[in-house]
């Protein structure tokens, strides 16, 4: 998944395709749901990781790819028998391709109340800015089209 502006229909297709692949891999499709929020100065990714030991979470960046890995362990006693199993256990990994407009050197991550938040600053050159409009009556040369 790229963190750039894309046609919403393509994004929905990619989301459904990713879900189908996770289901086929036995992860139930809900191993690590993510929301992405674009703000003026940064991008925030929020991963749902309920019941995950914070010590098992790893966030790495390598060649423009952010990887989040976490592990949820079984929580059953010796004298307990499972008769329904809907919660996915084991290791989960999610990879997100970062745009070249994001500062991979300044990524921050925090885990609170079952949610991992990853903040990625937008590079200064990629931030929105106002462009001054010159008026031709000020003795300036007009821009030729």
N, CA, C and O atoms as CSV, one atom per row, in Angstrom:
chain,resi,resn,atom,element,x,y,z
A,1,UNK,N,N,0.835,-1.171,0.000
A,1,UNK,CA,C,0.000,0.000,0.000
A,1,UNK,C,C,0.877,1.230,0.000
A,1,UNK,O,O,1.783,1.328,0.827
A,2,UNK,N,N,0.644,2.165,-0.889
A,2,UNK,CA,C,1.418,3.389,-0.965
A,2,UNK,C,C,0.710,4.504,-0.217
A,2,UNK,O,O,-0.517,4.595,-0.232
A,3,UNK,N,N,1.494,5.350,0.436
A,3,UNK,CA,C,0.911,6.489,1.135
A,3,UNK,C,C,0.969,7.707,0.229
A,3,UNK,O,O,1.647,8.688,0.532
A,4,UNK,N,N,0.265,7.636,-0.861
A,4,UNK,CA,C,0.172,8.741,-1.801
A,4,UNK,C,C,-1.272,8.860,-2.234
A,4,UNK,O,O,-2.088,7.992,-1.925
A,5,UNK,N,N,-1.593,9.916,-2.940
A,5,UNK,CA,C,-2.969,10.091,-3.399
A,5,UNK,C,C,-3.251,9.100,-4.515
A,5,UNK,O,O,-2.548,9.056,-5.524
A,6,UNK,N,N,-4.289,8.310,-4.315
A,6,UNK,CA,C,-4.657,7.286,-5.279
A,6,UNK,C,C,-6.167,7.306,-5.421
A,6,UNK,O,O,-6.881,7.727,-4.510
A,7,UNK,N,N,-6.634,6.863,-6.535
A,7,UNK,CA,C,-8.063,6.740,-6.787
A,7,UNK,C,C,-8.688,5.888,-5.683
A,7,UNK,O,O,-8.199,4.792,-5.411
A,8,UNK,N,N,-9.772,6.370,-5.032
A,8,UNK,CA,C,-10.368,5.602,-3.929
A,8,UNK,C,C,-10.848,4.217,-4.333
A,8,UNK,O,O,-10.873,3.312,-3.499
A,9,UNK,N,N,-11.229,4.030,-5.596
A,9,UNK,CA,C,-11.646,2.708,-6.041
A,9,UNK,C,C,-10.467,1.741,-6.053
A,9,UNK,O,O,-10.619,0.565,-5.725
A,10,UNK,N,N,-9.290,2.242,-6.432
A,10,UNK,CA,C,-8.079,1.414,-6.421
A,10,UNK,C,C,-7.714,1.076,-4.976
A,10,UNK,O,O,-7.339,-0.058,-4.681
A,11,UNK,N,N,-7.823,2.060,-4.071
A,11,UNK,CA,C,-7.514,1.803,-2.663
A,11,UNK,C,C,-8.424,0.733,-2.092
A,11,UNK,O,O,-7.962,-0.151,-1.369
A,12,UNK,N,N,-9.703,0.798,-2.404
A,12,UNK,CA,C,-10.645,-0.203,-1.893
A,12,UNK,C,C,-10.318,-1.584,-2.463
A,12,UNK,O,O,-10.394,-2.584,-1.749
A,13,UNK,N,N,-9.958,-1.641,-3.739
A,13,UNK,CA,C,-9.563,-2.915,-4.343
A,13,UNK,C,C,-8.351,-3.487,-3.622
A,13,UNK,O,O,-8.325,-4.674,-3.295
A,14,UNK,N,N,-7.325,-2.631,-3.367
A,14,UNK,CA,C,-6.126,-3.096,-2.673
A,14,UNK,C,C,-6.451,-3.576,-1.264
A,14,UNK,O,O,-5.897,-4.578,-0.811
A,15,UNK,N,N,-7.338,-2.878,-0.569
A,15,UNK,CA,C,-7.719,-3.264,0.783
A,15,UNK,C,C,-8.399,-4.632,0.778
A,15,UNK,O,O,-8.090,-5.490,1.605
A,16,UNK,N,N,-9.319,-4.827,-0.150
A,16,UNK,CA,C,-10.023,-6.109,-0.238
A,16,UNK,C,C,-9.069,-7.226,-0.651
A,16,UNK,O,O,-9.170,-8.345,-0.149
A,17,UNK,N,N,-8.142,-6.926,-1.564
A,17,UNK,CA,C,-7.164,-7.920,-2.003
A,17,UNK,C,C,-6.262,-8.319,-0.833
A,17,UNK,O,O,-6.016,-9.505,-0.615
A,18,UNK,N,N,-5.763,-7.319,-0.072
A,18,UNK,CA,C,-4.924,-7.608,1.094
A,18,UNK,C,C,-5.666,-8.479,2.096
A,18,UNK,O,O,-5.090,-9.414,2.651
A,19,UNK,N,N,-6.959,-8.177,2.337
A,19,UNK,CA,C,-7.760,-8.952,3.272
A,19,UNK,C,C,-7.894,-10.397,2.789
A,19,UNK,O,O,-7.779,-11.331,3.582
A,20,UNK,N,N,-8.137,-10.579,1.486
A,20,UNK,CA,C,-8.275,-11.929,0.933
A,20,UNK,C,C,-6.973,-12.714,1.065
A,20,UNK,O,O,-6.998,-13.908,1.364
A,21,UNK,N,N,-5.842,-12.056,0.846
A,21,UNK,CA,C,-4.541,-12.720,0.967
A,21,UNK,C,C,-4.299,-13.129,2.420
A,21,UNK,O,O,-3.826,-14.235,2.681
A,22,UNK,N,N,-4.621,-12.239,3.370
A,22,UNK,CA,C,-4.436,-12.581,4.788
A,22,UNK,C,C,-5.329,-13.743,5.194
A,22,UNK,O,O,-4.913,-14.609,5.964
A,23,UNK,N,N,-6.566,-13.769,4.676
A,23,UNK,CA,C,-7.462,-14.871,4.997
A,23,UNK,C,C,-6.925,-16.182,4.433
A,23,UNK,O,O,-6.992,-17.221,5.089
A,24,UNK,N,N,-6.391,-16.128,3.211
A,24,UNK,CA,C,-5.835,-17.329,2.594
A,24,UNK,C,C,-4.602,-17.812,3.356
A,24,UNK,O,O,-4.310,-19.008,3.370
A,25,UNK,N,N,-3.882,-16.890,3.986
A,25,UNK,CA,C,-2.689,-17.253,4.748
A,25,UNK,C,C,-3.038,-17.723,6.158
A,25,UNK,O,O,-2.150,-18.058,6.942
A,26,UNK,N,N,-4.328,-17.746,6.479
A,26,UNK,CA,C,-4.751,-18.230,7.780
A,26,UNK,C,C,-4.739,-17.195,8.881
A,26,UNK,O,O,-4.797,-17.557,10.057
A,27,UNK,N,N,-4.668,-15.928,8.545
A,27,UNK,CA,C,-4.665,-14.894,9.566
A,27,UNK,C,C,-6.056,-14.337,9.821
A,27,UNK,O,O,-6.186,-13.395,10.604
A,28,UNK,N,N,-7.080,-14.861,9.212
A,28,UNK,CA,C,-8.429,-14.440,9.497
A,28,UNK,C,C,-8.787,-13.060,8.996
A,28,UNK,O,O,-9.914,-12.614,9.211
A,29,UNK,N,N,-7.881,-12.370,8.343
A,29,UNK,CA,C,-8.182,-11.069,7.775
A,29,UNK,C,C,-8.174,-9.932,8.762
A,29,UNK,O,O,-8.333,-8.778,8.362
A,30,UNK,N,N,-7.993,-10.213,10.049
A,30,UNK,CA,C,-8.047,-9.138,11.031
A,30,UNK,C,C,-6.802,-9.123,11.906
A,30,UNK,O,O,-6.867,-8.681,13.053
A,31,UNK,N,N,-5.685,-9.588,11.399
A,31,UNK,CA,C,-4.462,-9.657,12.189
A,31,UNK,C,C,-3.945,-8.323,12.656
A,31,UNK,O,O,-3.498,-8.197,13.796
A,32,UNK,N,N,-3.996,-7.319,11.799
A,32,UNK,CA,C,-3.467,-6.012,12.152
A,32,UNK,C,C,-4.156,-4.927,11.323
A,32,UNK,O,O,-3.537,-4.367,10.418
A,33,UNK,N,N,-5.420,-4.619,11.612
A,33,UNK,CA,C,-6.100,-3.560,10.863
A,33,UNK,C,C,-5.407,-2.222,11.086
A,33,UNK,O,O,-4.853,-1.972,12.156
A,34,UNK,N,N,-5.440,-1.371,10.076
A,34,UNK,CA,C,-4.715,-0.105,10.133
A,34,UNK,C,C,-5.582,1.026,9.600
A,34,UNK,O,O,-6.343,0.847,8.649
A,35,UNK,N,N,-5.456,2.191,10.225
A,35,UNK,CA,C,-5.992,3.443,9.700
A,35,UNK,C,C,-4.811,4.344,9.403
A,35,UNK,O,O,-3.826,4.337,10.142
A,36,UNK,N,N,-4.892,5.119,8.335
A,36,UNK,CA,C,-3.867,6.093,7.995
A,36,UNK,C,C,-4.480,7.474,7.921
A,36,UNK,O,O,-5.504,7.675,7.269
A,37,UNK,N,N,-3.847,8.429,8.594
A,37,UNK,CA,C,-4.351,9.795,8.619
A,37,UNK,C,C,-3.258,10.725,8.112
A,37,UNK,O,O,-2.125,10.685,8.594
A,38,UNK,N,N,-3.601,11.559,7.141
A,38,UNK,CA,C,-2.649,12.560,6.611
A,38,UNK,C,C,-2.992,13.899,7.220
A,38,UNK,O,O,-4.122,14.374,7.108
A,39,UNK,N,N,-2.008,14.511,7.867
A,39,UNK,CA,C,-2.165,15.848,8.426
A,39,UNK,C,C,-1.175,16.762,7.709
A,39,UNK,O,O,-0.402,16.305,6.867
A,40,UNK,N,N,-1.196,18.035,8.037
A,40,UNK,CA,C,-0.339,19.001,7.335
A,40,UNK,C,C,1.147,18.658,7.464
A,40,UNK,O,O,1.890,18.745,6.486
A,41,UNK,N,N,1.580,18.270,8.659
A,41,UNK,CA,C,3.007,18.067,8.900
A,41,UNK,C,C,3.428,16.614,9.054
A,41,UNK,O,O,4.620,16.327,9.168
A,42,UNK,N,N,2.467,15.689,9.058
A,42,UNK,CA,C,2.841,14.298,9.263
A,42,UNK,C,C,1.749,13.347,8.783
A,42,UNK,O,O,0.650,13.749,8.403
A,43,UNK,N,N,2.105,12.080,8.820
A,43,UNK,CA,C,1.174,10.987,8.550
A,43,UNK,C,C,1.161,10.140,9.809
A,43,UNK,O,O,2.215,9.845,10.373
A,44,UNK,N,N,-0.031,9.744,10.256
A,44,UNK,CA,C,-0.140,8.887,11.431
A,44,UNK,C,C,-0.822,7.592,11.005
A,44,UNK,O,O,-1.899,7.602,10.409
A,45,UNK,N,N,-0.172,6.489,11.324
A,45,UNK,CA,C,-0.736,5.160,11.076
A,45,UNK,C,C,-1.111,4.579,12.424
A,45,UNK,O,O,-0.310,4.600,13.360
A,46,UNK,N,N,-2.333,4.057,12.528
A,46,UNK,CA,C,-2.787,3.445,13.776
A,46,UNK,C,C,-3.131,1.983,13.493
A,46,UNK,O,O,-3.959,1.676,12.636
A,47,UNK,N,N,-2.472,1.089,14.238
A,47,UNK,CA,C,-2.647,-0.350,14.080
A,47,UNK,C,C,-3.371,-0.892,15.306
A,47,UNK,O,O,-2.949,-0.638,16.435
A,48,UNK,N,N,-4.453,-1.635,15.100
A,48,UNK,CA,C,-5.147,-2.287,16.204
A,48,UNK,C,C,-4.381,-3.544,16.594
A,48,UNK,O,O,-4.221,-4.461,15.788
A,49,UNK,N,N,-3.908,-3.579,17.841
A,49,UNK,CA,C,-3.164,-4.729,18.352
A,49,UNK,C,C,-3.617,-5.073,19.763
A,49,UNK,O,O,-2.802,-5.081,20.685
A,50,UNK,N,N,-4.906,-5.359,19.947
A,50,UNK,CA,C,-5.381,-5.673,21.291
A,50,UNK,C,C,-4.795,-6.985,21.797
A,50,UNK,O,O,-4.651,-7.950,21.046
A,51,UNK,N,N,-4.462,-7.002,23.077
A,51,UNK,CA,C,-3.951,-8.222,23.686
A,51,UNK,C,C,-2.523,-8.565,23.324
A,51,UNK,O,O,-2.053,-9.662,23.627
A,52,UNK,N,N,-1.827,-7.646,22.684
A,52,UNK,CA,C,-0.441,-7.887,22.281
A,52,UNK,C,C,0.495,-7.355,23.358
A,52,UNK,O,O,0.311,-6.244,23.854
A,53,UNK,N,N,1.499,-8.150,23.717
A,53,UNK,CA,C,2.517,-7.702,24.662
A,53,UNK,C,C,3.333,-6.603,23.987
A,53,UNK,O,O,3.906,-6.843,22.924
A,54,UNK,N,N,3.406,-5.394,24.574
A,54,UNK,CA,C,4.169,-4.306,23.950
A,54,UNK,C,C,5.624,-4.670,23.668
A,54,UNK,O,O,6.228,-4.134,22.739
A,55,UNK,N,N,6.185,-5.570,24.459
A,55,UNK,CA,C,7.569,-5.995,24.234
A,55,UNK,C,C,7.749,-6.811,22.962
A,55,UNK,O,O,8.873,-6.973,22.487
A,56,UNK,N,N,6.657,-7.327,22.405
A,56,UNK,CA,C,6.761,-8.131,21.174
A,56,UNK,C,C,6.657,-7.282,19.908
A,56,UNK,O,O,6.840,-7.792,18.803
A,57,UNK,N,N,6.365,-5.998,20.065
A,57,UNK,CA,C,6.159,-5.134,18.897
A,57,UNK,C,C,7.498,-4.623,18.376
A,57,UNK,O,O,8.324,-4.112,19.134
A,58,UNK,N,N,7.694,-4.770,17.076
A,58,UNK,CA,C,8.887,-4.228,16.400
A,58,UNK,C,C,8.442,-3.360,15.246
A,58,UNK,O,O,7.592,-3.755,14.449
A,59,UNK,N,N,9.025,-2.167,15.161
A,59,UNK,CA,C,8.774,-1.262,14.043
A,59,UNK,C,C,10.127,-0.996,13.400
A,59,UNK,O,O,11.044,-0.494,14.051
A,60,UNK,N,N,10.248,-1.337,12.107
A,60,UNK,CA,C,11.506,-1.136,11.395
A,60,UNK,C,C,11.247,-0.425,10.070
A,60,UNK,O,O,10.146,-0.476,9.522
A,61,UNK,N,N,12.285,0.236,9.572
A,61,UNK,CA,C,12.231,0.882,8.261
A,61,UNK,C,C,13.456,0.437,7.489
A,61,UNK,O,O,14.583,0.528,7.975
A,62,UNK,N,N,13.220,-0.050,6.272
A,62,UNK,CA,C,14.317,-0.488,5.422
A,62,UNK,C,C,13.981,-0.169,3.977
A,62,UNK,O,O,13.013,-0.697,3.430
A,63,UNK,N,N,14.764,0.677,3.366
A,63,UNK,CA,C,14.613,1.048,1.953
A,63,UNK,C,C,13.188,1.474,1.610
A,63,UNK,O,O,12.602,1.009,0.632
A,64,UNK,N,N,12.642,2.371,2.439
A,64,UNK,CA,C,11.327,2.927,2.149
A,64,UNK,C,C,10.157,2.051,2.516
A,64,UNK,O,O,9.023,2.353,2.144
A,65,UNK,N,N,10.402,0.964,3.242
A,65,UNK,CA,C,9.316,0.081,3.664
A,65,UNK,C,C,9.267,0.064,5.190
A,65,UNK,O,O,10.237,-0.301,5.854
A,66,UNK,N,N,8.111,0.469,5.734
A,66,UNK,CA,C,7.882,0.400,7.169
A,66,UNK,C,C,7.282,-0.966,7.467
A,66,UNK,O,O,6.283,-1.354,6.859
A,67,UNK,N,N,7.889,-1.701,8.404
A,67,UNK,CA,C,7.372,-3.018,8.796
A,67,UNK,C,C,7.004,-2.979,10.268
A,67,UNK,O,O,7.781,-2.518,11.104
A,68,UNK,N,N,5.814,-3.468,10.574
A,68,UNK,CA,C,5.355,-3.593,11.953
A,68,UNK,C,C,5.109,-5.078,12.199
A,68,UNK,O,O,4.364,-5.727,11.465
A,69,UNK,N,N,5.745,-5.601,13.239
A,69,UNK,CA,C,5.596,-7.008,13.603
A,69,UNK,C,C,5.184,-7.079,15.066
A,69,UNK,O,O,5.713,-6.343,15.899
A,70,UNK,N,N,4.244,-7.960,15.379
A,70,UNK,CA,C,3.787,-8.136,16.754
A,70,UNK,C,C,3.390,-9.598,16.952
A,70,UNK,O,O,3.201,-10.344,15.992
A,71,UNK,N,N,3.269,-9.984,18.221
A,71,UNK,CA,C,2.923,-11.371,18.539
A,71,UNK,C,C,1.866,-11.395,19.642
A,71,UNK,O,O,1.989,-10.701,20.651
A,72,UNK,N,N,0.836,-12.198,19.437
A,72,UNK,CA,C,-0.188,-12.444,20.454
A,72,UNK,C,C,-0.105,-13.919,20.826
A,72,UNK,O,O,-0.181,-14.791,19.961
A,73,UNK,N,N,0.052,-14.194,22.127
A,73,UNK,CA,C,0.240,-15.561,22.615
A,73,UNK,C,C,-1.068,-16.170,23.101
A,73,UNK,O,O,-2.009,-15.453,23.442
A,74,UNK,N,N,-1.118,-17.489,23.129
A,74,UNK,CA,C,-2.250,-18.228,23.690
A,74,UNK,C,C,-2.372,-17.903,25.177
A,74,UNK,O,O,-1.367,-17.704,25.858
A,75,UNK,N,N,-3.607,-17.849,25.678
A,75,UNK,CA,C,-3.832,-17.507,27.078
A,75,UNK,C,C,-4.705,-18.554,27.768
A,75,UNK,O,O,-5.639,-18.190,28.483
A,76,UNK,N,N,-4.428,-19.831,27.575
A,76,UNK,CA,C,-5.256,-20.883,28.133
A,76,UNK,C,C,-4.455,-21.670,29.165
A,76,UNK,O,O,-3.269,-21.949,28.989
A,77,UNK,N,N,-5.157,-22.022,30.262
A,77,UNK,CA,C,-4.520,-22.804,31.314
A,77,UNK,C,C,-4.442,-24.267,30.949
A,77,UNK,O,O,-5.041,-24.718,29.972
A,78,UNK,N,N,-3.686,-25.008,31.758
A,78,UNK,CA,C,-3.471,-26.431,31.502
A,78,UNK,C,C,-4.754,-27.241,31.593
A,78,UNK,O,O,-4.926,-28.215,30.860
A,79,UNK,N,N,-5.654,-26.849,32.482
A,79,UNK,CA,C,-6.895,-27.604,32.677
A,79,UNK,C,C,-8.060,-27.026,31.851
A,79,UNK,O,O,-9.218,-27.349,32.116
A,80,UNK,N,N,-7.766,-26.184,30.865
A,80,UNK,CA,C,-8.804,-25.571,30.037
A,80,UNK,C,C,-8.798,-26.169,28.635
A,80,UNK,O,O,-7.746,-26.441,28.058
A,81,UNK,N,N,-10.018,-26.368,28.099
A,81,UNK,CA,C,-10.161,-26.853,26.723
A,81,UNK,C,C,-10.866,-25.785,25.908
A,81,UNK,O,O,-11.885,-25.243,26.334
A,82,UNK,N,N,-10.334,-25.488,24.755
A,82,UNK,CA,C,-10.927,-24.480,23.879
A,82,UNK,C,C,-12.063,-25.119,23.093
A,82,UNK,O,O,-11.866,-26.168,22.480
A,83,UNK,N,N,-13.237,-24.518,23.096
A,83,UNK,CA,C,-14.346,-25.013,22.280
A,83,UNK,C,C,-14.747,-24.006,21.203
A,83,UNK,O,O,-15.480,-24.359,20.279
A,84,UNK,N,N,-14.283,-22.763,21.304
A,84,UNK,CA,C,-14.468,-21.747,20.255
A,84,UNK,C,C,-13.164,-20.976,20.143
A,84,UNK,O,O,-12.614,-20.524,21.147
A,85,UNK,N,N,-12.674,-20.827,18.922
A,85,UNK,CA,C,-11.446,-20.051,18.721
A,85,UNK,C,C,-11.651,-19.103,17.550
A,85,UNK,O,O,-11.610,-19.512,16.390
A,86,UNK,N,N,-11.877,-17.817,17.871
A,86,UNK,CA,C,-12.060,-16.794,16.844
A,86,UNK,C,C,-10.943,-15.756,16.874
A,86,UNK,O,O,-10.716,-15.063,15.882
A,87,UNK,N,N,-10.248,-15.643,17.998
A,87,UNK,CA,C,-9.158,-14.672,18.108
A,87,UNK,C,C,-7.914,-15.243,17.443
A,87,UNK,O,O,-7.533,-16.386,17.699
A,88,UNK,N,N,-7.299,-14.465,16.611
A,88,UNK,CA,C,-6.106,-14.903,15.903
A,88,UNK,C,C,-4.896,-14.782,16.813
A,88,UNK,O,O,-4.684,-13.745,17.441
A,89,UNK,N,N,-4.103,-15.845,16.883
A,89,UNK,CA,C,-2.892,-15.870,17.700
A,89,UNK,C,C,-1.682,-16.029,16.799
A,89,UNK,O,O,-1.797,-16.402,15.632
A,90,UNK,N,N,-0.531,-15.739,17.362
A,90,UNK,CA,C,0.702,-15.914,16.618
A,90,UNK,C,C,1.330,-14.585,16.243
A,90,UNK,O,O,1.053,-13.559,16.864
A,91,UNK,N,N,2.177,-14.611,15.224
A,91,UNK,CA,C,2.882,-13.409,14.766
A,91,UNK,C,C,2.124,-12.737,13.633
A,91,UNK,O,O,1.512,-13.396,12.793
A,92,UNK,N,N,2.179,-11.425,13.630
A,92,UNK,CA,C,1.542,-10.626,12.590
A,92,UNK,C,C,2.566,-9.647,12.046
A,92,UNK,O,O,3.365,-9.091,12.800
A,93,UNK,N,N,2.544,-9.439,10.746
A,93,UNK,CA,C,3.428,-8.456,10.121
A,93,UNK,C,C,2.629,-7.645,9.125
A,93,UNK,O,O,1.811,-8.181,8.377
A,94,UNK,N,N,2.873,-6.359,9.124
A,94,UNK,CA,C,2.242,-5.461,8.157
A,94,UNK,C,C,3.334,-4.591,7.575
A,94,UNK,O,O,4.145,-4.030,8.311
A,95,UNK,N,N,3.361,-4.473,6.247
A,95,UNK,CA,C,4.356,-3.636,5.569
A,95,UNK,C,C,3.635,-2.516,4.838
A,95,UNK,O,O,2.607,-2.724,4.194
A,96,UNK,N,N,4.206,-1.320,4.956
A,96,UNK,CA,C,3.642,-0.151,4.298
A,96,UNK,C,C,4.772,0.514,3.515
A,96,UNK,O,O,5.831,0.808,4.071
A,97,UNK,N,N,4.545,0.746,2.233
A,97,UNK,CA,C,5.525,1.427,1.400
A,97,UNK,C,C,5.404,2.926,1.625
A,97,UNK,O,O,4.330,3.501,1.448
A,98,UNK,N,N,6.505,3.558,2.016
A,98,UNK,CA,C,6.502,4.980,2.334
A,98,UNK,C,C,6.809,5.816,1.102
A,98,UNK,O,O,7.657,5.454,0.286
A,99,UNK,N,N,6.121,6.918,0.979
A,99,UNK,CA,C,6.371,7.872,-0.091
A,99,UNK,C,C,7.735,8.526,0.126
A,99,UNK,O,O,8.210,8.613,1.258
A,100,UNK,N,N,8.355,8.978,-0.939
A,100,UNK,CA,C,9.641,9.674,-0.823
A,100,UNK,C,C,9.479,11.043,-0.165
A,100,UNK,O,O,10.476,11.701,0.135
A,101,UNK,N,N,8.250,11.479,0.061
A,101,UNK,CA,C,7.981,12.772,0.694
A,101,UNK,C,C,7.908,12.664,2.214
A,101,UNK,O,O,7.674,13.662,2.895
A,102,UNK,N,N,8.106,11.461,2.747
A,102,UNK,CA,C,8.059,11.254,4.194
A,102,UNK,C,C,9.470,11.100,4.755
A,102,UNK,O,O,10.354,10.567,4.083
A,103,UNK,N,N,9.679,11.563,5.976
A,103,UNK,CA,C,10.989,11.534,6.625
A,103,UNK,C,C,11.145,10.235,7.419
A,103,UNK,O,O,10.763,10.166,8.587
A,104,UNK,N,N,11.703,9.219,6.785
A,104,UNK,CA,C,11.869,7.903,7.413
A,104,UNK,C,C,12.870,7.929,8.566
A,104,UNK,O,O,12.898,7.004,9.377
A,105,UNK,N,N,13.687,8.972,8.650
A,105,UNK,CA,C,14.683,9.079,9.724
A,105,UNK,C,C,14.073,9.581,11.032
A,105,UNK,O,O,14.703,9.458,12.082
A,106,UNK,N,N,12.866,10.142,10.996
A,106,UNK,CA,C,12.278,10.768,12.191
A,106,UNK,C,C,10.975,10.099,12.627
A,106,UNK,O,O,10.117,10.748,13.225
A,107,UNK,N,N,10.825,8.825,12.337
A,107,UNK,CA,C,9.598,8.100,12.691
A,107,UNK,C,C,9.544,7.871,14.200
A,107,UNK,O,O,10.550,7.552,14.833
A,108,UNK,N,N,8.337,8.043,14.764
A,108,UNK,CA,C,8.100,7.792,16.181
A,108,UNK,C,C,6.965,6.774,16.308
A,108,UNK,O,O,6.059,6.743,15.476
A,109,UNK,N,N,7.019,5.942,17.354
A,109,UNK,CA,C,5.960,4.952,17.573
A,109,UNK,C,C,5.632,4.886,19.057
A,109,UNK,O,O,6.514,5.005,19.907
A,110,UNK,N,N,4.330,4.691,19.362
A,110,UNK,CA,C,3.881,4.557,20.746
A,110,UNK,C,C,2.714,3.576,20.787
A,110,UNK,O,O,1.865,3.564,19.895
A,111,UNK,N,N,2.684,2.753,21.837
A,111,UNK,CA,C,1.622,1.757,22.015
A,111,UNK,C,C,0.824,2.127,23.249
A,111,UNK,O,O,1.385,2.263,24.336
A,112,UNK,N,N,-0.497,2.294,23.088
A,112,UNK,CA,C,-1.340,2.666,24.202
A,112,UNK,C,C,-2.720,2.041,24.038
A,112,UNK,O,O,-3.362,2.196,22.999
A,113,UNK,N,N,-3.166,1.341,25.058
A,113,UNK,CA,C,-4.521,0.799,25.099
A,113,UNK,C,C,-4.853,-0.073,23.877
A,113,UNK,O,O,-5.958,-0.002,23.339
A,114,UNK,N,N,-3.891,-0.889,23.450
A,114,UNK,CA,C,-4.134,-1.810,22.346
A,114,UNK,C,C,-3.965,-1.228,20.961
A,114,UNK,O,O,-4.236,-1.905,19.969
A,115,UNK,N,N,-3.514,0.034,20.872
A,115,UNK,CA,C,-3.330,0.680,19.571
A,115,UNK,C,C,-1.887,1.154,19.446
A,115,UNK,O,O,-1.374,1.860,20.314
A,116,UNK,N,N,-1.242,0.756,18.353
A,116,UNK,CA,C,0.103,1.241,18.039
A,116,UNK,C,C,-0.045,2.421,17.091
A,116,UNK,O,O,-0.617,2.284,16.010
A,117,UNK,N,N,0.469,3.579,17.490
A,117,UNK,CA,C,0.445,4.769,16.633
A,117,UNK,C,C,1.859,5.036,16.137
A,117,UNK,O,O,2.801,5.120,16.926
A,118,UNK,N,N,1.997,5.168,14.824
A,118,UNK,CA,C,3.289,5.455,14.200
A,118,UNK,C,C,3.163,6.801,13.509
A,118,UNK,O,O,2.325,6.974,12.624
A,119,UNK,N,N,4.002,7.763,13.916
A,119,UNK,CA,C,3.989,9.113,13.342
A,119,UNK,C,C,5.179,9.263,12.405
A,119,UNK,O,O,6.325,9.012,12.779
A,120,UNK,N,N,4.875,9.684,11.163
A,120,UNK,CA,C,5.918,9.864,10.151
A,120,UNK,C,C,5.841,11.309,9.655
A,120,UNK,O,O,4.864,11.682,9.006
A,121,UNK,N,N,6.859,12.130,9.949
A,121,UNK,CA,C,6.816,13.524,9.500
A,121,UNK,C,C,6.892,13.635,7.976
A,121,UNK,O,O,7.533,12.825,7.306
A,122,UNK,N,N,6.225,14.652,7.454
A,122,UNK,CA,C,6.317,14.976,6.030
A,122,UNK,C,C,7.523,15.890,5.858
A,122,UNK,O,O,7.708,16.824,6.639
A,123,UNK,N,N,8.342,15.634,4.846
A,123,UNK,CA,C,9.503,16.475,4.590
A,123,UNK,C,C,9.056,17.899,4.278
A,123,UNK,O,O,7.994,18.113,3.693
A,124,UNK,N,N,9.865,18.854,4.669
A,124,UNK,CA,C,9.539,20.274,4.483
A,124,UNK,C,C,9.194,20.588,3.031
A,124,UNK,O,O,8.259,21.342,2.764
A,125,UNK,N,N,9.940,20.016,2.099
A,125,UNK,CA,C,9.708,20.323,0.680
A,125,UNK,C,C,8.372,19.783,0.163
A,125,UNK,O,O,7.896,20.209,-0.889
A,126,UNK,N,N,7.771,18.855,0.895
A,126,UNK,CA,C,6.512,18.258,0.448
A,126,UNK,C,C,5.290,18.847,1.163
A,126,UNK,O,O,4.156,18.471,0.865
A,127,UNK,N,N,5.517,19.758,2.095
A,127,UNK,CA,C,4.402,20.347,2.842
A,127,UNK,C,C,3.698,21.402,1.994
A,127,UNK,O,O,4.323,22.070,1.170
A,128,UNK,N,N,2.399,21.542,2.205
A,128,UNK,CA,C,1.670,22.581,1.469
A,128,UNK,C,C,2.219,23.964,1.810
A,128,UNK,O,O,2.577,24.233,2.957
A,129,UNK,N,N,2.280,24.815,0.832
A,129,UNK,CA,C,2.755,26.179,1.059
A,129,UNK,C,C,2.012,27.124,0.124
A,129,UNK,O,O,1.490,26.717,-0.914
A,130,UNK,N,N,1.976,28.353,0.501
A,130,UNK,CA,C,1.299,29.362,-0.296
A,130,UNK,C,C,2.304,29.954,-1.274
A,130,UNK,O,O,3.446,30.240,-0.914
A,131,UNK,N,N,1.870,30.132,-2.501
A,131,UNK,CA,C,2.717,30.710,-3.542
A,131,UNK,C,C,2.256,32.142,-3.777
A,131,UNK,O,O,1.070,32.387,-3.996
A,132,UNK,N,N,3.193,33.088,-3.733
A,132,UNK,CA,C,2.860,34.494,-3.961
A,132,UNK,C,C,2.505,34.711,-5.431
A,132,UNK,O,O,3.156,34.179,-6.330
A,133,UNK,N,N,1.482,35.488,-5.646
A,133,UNK,CA,C,1.044,35.800,-7.010
A,133,UNK,C,C,1.540,37.192,-7.347
A,133,UNK,O,O,1.209,38.164,-6.667
A,134,UNK,N,N,2.344,37.280,-8.410
A,134,UNK,CA,C,2.868,38.577,-8.838
A,134,UNK,C,C,1.825,39.303,-9.677
A,134,UNK,O,O,1.048,38.690,-10.408
A,135,UNK,N,N,1.831,40.612,-9.552
A,135,UNK,CA,C,0.925,41.419,-10.374
A,135,UNK,C,C,1.748,42.113,-11.429
A,135,UNK,O,O,2.816,42.653,-11.140
A,136,UNK,N,N,1.252,42.101,-12.664
A,136,UNK,CA,C,2.016,42.657,-13.779
A,136,UNK,C,C,2.148,44.176,-13.688
A,136,UNK,O,O,3.016,44.741,-14.354
A,137,UNK,N,N,1.335,44.849,-12.904
A,137,UNK,CA,C,1.411,46.309,-12.789
A,137,UNK,C,C,2.542,46.772,-11.911
A,137,UNK,O,O,2.765,47.979,-11.817
A,138,UNK,N,N,3.283,45.873,-11.253
A,138,UNK,CA,C,4.365,46.249,-10.350
A,138,UNK,C,C,5.702,46.356,-11.062
A,138,UNK,O,O,6.743,46.395,-10.407
A,139,UNK,N,N,5.698,46.404,-12.363
A,139,UNK,CA,C,6.946,46.478,-13.109
A,139,UNK,C,C,7.608,45.122,-13.285
A,139,UNK,O,O,8.722,45.043,-13.805
A,140,UNK,N,N,6.965,44.092,-12.875
A,140,UNK,CA,C,7.499,42.714,-13.018
A,140,UNK,C,C,7.164,42.197,-14.411
A,140,UNK,O,O,6.151,42.571,-15.001
A,141,UNK,N,N,8.005,41.359,-14.908
A,141,UNK,CA,C,7.726,40.696,-16.178
A,141,UNK,C,C,6.658,39.627,-15.947
A,141,UNK,O,O,6.708,38.880,-14.970
A,142,UNK,N,N,5.720,39.572,-16.840
A,142,UNK,CA,C,4.698,38.547,-16.757
A,142,UNK,C,C,5.274,37.199,-17.139
A,142,UNK,O,O,6.160,37.114,-17.989
A,143,UNK,N,N,4.778,36.160,-16.521
A,143,UNK,CA,C,5.198,34.795,-16.853
A,143,UNK,C,C,4.511,34.435,-18.145
A,143,UNK,O,O,3.292,34.551,-18.270
A,144,UNK,N,N,5.292,34.001,-19.095
A,144,UNK,CA,C,4.725,33.638,-20.389
A,144,UNK,C,C,4.305,32.172,-20.354
A,144,UNK,O,O,5.009,31.309,-19.829
A,145,UNK,N,N,3.149,31.927,-20.925
A,145,UNK,CA,C,2.667,30.555,-20.964
A,145,UNK,C,C,3.030,29.876,-22.234
A,145,UNK,O,O,2.696,28.706,-22.426
